[in-house]
């Protein structure tokens, strides 16, 4: 049996105090991590050595595999999307809503691991056409329940969108119906992620018990503190919210109020992230890949979080150890699946090294070219 020897250092996991547990070296045997030298590694024959800093595989917690600008994509295109994420080091994807059936990926060892949220649940005529299951409030509970059964422990709801009657962002759902929908998802064992740009929506998400806020550009210090107290996680998707000025320009001729609002949200989006960090909110790295955002941007998102004010360690936790724990996936503990990156230098010193891993190892096998 072939063995991988990871000469380390191995940034294995975060301990209970939030410090990184560093191991000198590790091995990969039968696709899993061990810190005990296998007996079969007694000679160099059959042992492949990977030298460098070892980090658990990255997470893209807001991805849309199987979705493109025109809606669902075919299997070949979905495979290219997943391979692009994988080769960039994102080995665990939370698919935050897609109309395409990508279950076939679960049987392909070359594909990253995918946790699905079923299809977006959106208000009628208040989301991207052909993407979500569009319903009115009376049908929200039933739609969320159906998607909870279809997903892998997650449901995605569109919480706010432009309201053409007011010409601005507005909540999509009465808080009473949203609360009932969240309760229904929880009863089925699913957590709920909600798309939200607007400040106005956040109190309703708190009241309804929503688990994870996507984008959350309306956050301020007060709502961040409330989110932290409620155990809410937030996926800022900074590489996508950087495009708010484009959205504003496109909407300005018909909806000037909306355009002004989007410009204001863009101006303070980094501050919203800092407010979340200061309050102790758990952050997840997500790129919003799919539709108009390309795949493979996980390192860009980590760098954007550092640019917004996070330390490299905080950004790495949001991309790896912390997000993995939140999503129920292992890091690099004894016996854990060997999903990892081998890097040329310590990413805690400079996250830019994530852009050029020496190796990407998925299920114990190097799947991406070494630098």
Steps between C-alpha positions, in 0.01 A plus 500: 500500500638843407565744784527877499747650743418861587822639639321799650455711693135387515250767611265230619212667682399774741507398865246608760687826562498594132868422449621295207619152586819451299635151436850435368388258231223264396430214266211410274404134500194368318381856444512601866730698726716334759766646723649158571756380250341210307697179497492514121692829515809331635669525163488757226340259255137589446528817711431833333634804685321834495703775660341821625253659736186286520156656543157332501320542169330835455125556518283697262184536708308691234533330165251409228629193320280420203378857454608745231393842370212346302388256770581130546805369314572156360706236678820578310482868596419417863803270505725780374360733767571249776847421364585870490403537866687182591819603324486836682499308828127511583437136591173552691221695333172605653283535192278788607222426253497351152227376266733233359525144630864444594456185710715312249801682648465302823613184320800662329815503712647778284227745605516720809256421778169682456234590760184608320224740598256384234359775284468866602160585645408847374202735492315505168666732246755615759808305406707394200269342245510122473725446802279466805174337595279809503211504746275737691513523882216252557707233324835579660484227766415231249773611260764515773396159629537351152846649452607388848421144394687549173817649649785385721394670820459851358227718347560827315238779515519834319431744782496833316503625144402810310130583542391671180209673671733688736806502275731371773611189684231361728438181702329227298306333780280590797697410810225266619526285187878511502500381862268210418720404205816499712326289764390254231856471366640446848240232569629316193861528619602777259659837567395812313721742306343825380613739230488853637642835390276742688513630856123477520496121471739415781262542799259258334779245448586524869139465605449201271808315625684487166830317536724663241487839327640519148666832398351692798617838371239674715677395818605757760641478849160452666375227269842334506484474879150354477612253233794387714274449801264290287781284360446622145774438242562743213645443153609846377584404136715811459610404149136526397390804702789685337267510198232709674605808306428307179157405633435862593598627156276244330201586717542877519292599193184331631569473873714791624413433866620142467817618327580744779436229758734256326774763482463561873516130577811470285667785686468330839525133410850466649381672816214250521756219501704673770185550707431127472853409608497745790171351622632144481283381211619185326597582141502254211690540175272495196539635146148481353647309207240429235275726293734792426780422748768259378607198700843464655504827698545363849850650543368836379232492768751418773717790384196730491420414862856589601464821301181578693684476831517135605831354610637223277416247772139622521462483123657153487263376767206631299639315198603176668489383861211717619276451198569128497394472863184703435406281203569178687817407311830393650829686481819290523436282800617142530296288259343798321467499121817636342358812334779753520731753338879493503629857492844651440492716815302564817157639400465657846772741393367574151172366359624569148674160508152345459513606136779256411482176700770244437232232508127464550416164655143370489408170669867426535589556136680795345249638249651832396838572340779576742670838479 
